[in-house]
Amino acid sequence: MKPMAEATPVVEMRNIKKNFGAVQALRGVDLALHHNEVLGLVGDNAAGKSTLMKVLSGAYIPDEGEIYLEGKKAHLSSPMDARRQGIEMVYQDYALANNLDVAANVFLGREVVRLRLGPIGVMDYGHMEQETKNLLNRLKIDIPSVRQKVERLSGGQRQAVAIARSTAFDAKVIIMDEPTAALSVAAIAKVLDLVRELKAQGSSIIVISHRLEDIYQVSDRMIVLRQGRKVSDTPVEGDIHEFRERVVAYMIGARDDFRERTVAG
Amino acid sequence: MSLINYAQKMFRENIREYGMFIALFIIMTVFAITTDGLFISSRNLVNLVNQTGYIAVLAVGMTLVIVIRHIDLSVGFLAGFLGAVAAIAMASWDLPVYAVIPLILAFGILAGLLTSFLVAQLGIPAFVATLAGWLGYRGALQLVTRSTGTIIIKDETFNAIGNGFIPDIPDIGILPGVHKLTLILGLLAIAFFVTNEIITRNRMQKKKIEVLSTGMFILKLVFISTLIGGIAWILAGYQGLSWTAVVVLIVVIFYDFITTKTVLGRHIYAVGGNPEAAELSGISVKRITHVVFGSMGMLSALSGILFAARLRSATTIAGTLFELDAIAAAFVGGVSAAGGVGKVVGSLVGALVMISLTSGMNLMGIDISYQYIVRALVLAAAVIFDVATRSREK
């Protein structure tokens, strides 16, 4: 099946398999993410969602299967390599250096250099602070100062910084791993607003979440994994109760849209 | 916001940094009073700086080691051992001093890289790896000094590093008895500091980045200029700036620049704050570990050179307990045991605090047993202060 040029997905993962010893974590999963789409990825514990996203973010090398970025075959050898190719991951624990300020975290590992003296690069503080300010303003993130140390921020603000960082360098795809876990209700609403804002500004996003209402609120489409297989790939529609029942049915194995393939494979 | 309110806010937000300056000031004032001014005499302060030198350079390196959540116990005997190697290089191998110093510094870097190989490559906890180094370098020091005992160093250029003073310009009739070059350097330092601050402030303002209010800015300029001027004046009253002080100043300024202005410095603190996040951001934790321990090794060598030059000899017990003095200086200077926090200037002040305590109590004739207890209390108080201010911030 060859997709038409204008509909080339920004990411396409085909038949991804990954084993850990005797455990088949992923048994041939397909995933496509389209431009400017928010894709929800759900499943019970050990369903394979984190493994699949670790494959996409370069942390795991799949045993089988291919990954295409904007139609071109990609090899992702490490998280840094994936990042260079435009795949940004927002980790569940935020992966921020709490002893550094907001601007330092946004530019961590990608500092802007004003002057280079051999191996020593002198940082351009002003430029990085200004860019960070612009970024926070653009995403409507409310943090009083970019010089604030991350350890002084609330959980929701930290998540916002982590998400802002993922968008700062023209990412093709942003993967968010449980972005609302461990946040207060008010902070969850802000993070979901932020996801909507990113979509409005053209980002393509994959959200992993246990909270079905979050997926329902922000996602265009949803993939359900169960025991290392994709069991559902449908648009998010209908009312929340119907949606929840449907998802749970897939999660516990009562429904399965891709059963035939398993039998064949 | 009024100037006073602003000052209070600044003070509250930076209390940890100002704390040790205040502690140093209080200690010096108390000793100045109890010793009838003897403590703040030019001669005593110059001695104080020279005594602080070999611990201060270790404390600077130790700051970075602790920032990346490690420790280095081997630095004391490594300094002693390399000091002995320097003495042997001059006495037995007849190497000129200008070859000996770079050679010893290079040995120091190698020793540091050996430690970081154990820590970063083999995953051995730094405490254990450097405890092995502590034993090993102690043995090596005894081995190389076994046949000779104390090795006398005859090279006066080398010894000047620990005892000498920078030369003065010829007397032109004004300010007799005052070291004029020291005063001139002090004035140059003030001029450099003030212009640099003004240029930075203007650049930041152009980019609309928040800066100190004009009142506070002028207050800061006046305060630091007075401080530099005061120190220069006191030193000029004796024999001027010592070479040890020059070495320490160069080390502290260089490391302060690296840690606060450069990408490397930023990465060192990132590794200290969250190694996993740093690695995910493309920062090689291993590389940073090699750089930090390599620099620690080099500074250990420098410490060994300063100490041997000061004693004009290499002794069989040189370097004993230096490592603990350096660690204490770093903690007193505001380095956090949790990693990720601490400044090299702070550690210099920490070293000055600890040496001032020793020197002041010696002048007062206080029994050595009480001296240890007082220093213990100061160290404990510094860490308690650090923990208290940190938990209040959250």
Interface residues (C-beta under 8 A of the other chain):
Chain A: P79 M80 R83 M89 Y91 Y94 A95 L96 A97 N98 N99 L100 A104 L108 G109 R110 E111 V113 P119 I120 G121 V122 M123 Y125 G126 H127 E129 Q130 S145 R147 E151 R152
Chain B: R203 M204 K207 K208 I209 E210 I258 K261 T262 V263 L264 R266 H267 Y269 A270 G272 G273 N274 E276 A277 A278 L280 S281 G282 I283 G340 V341 E393 K394
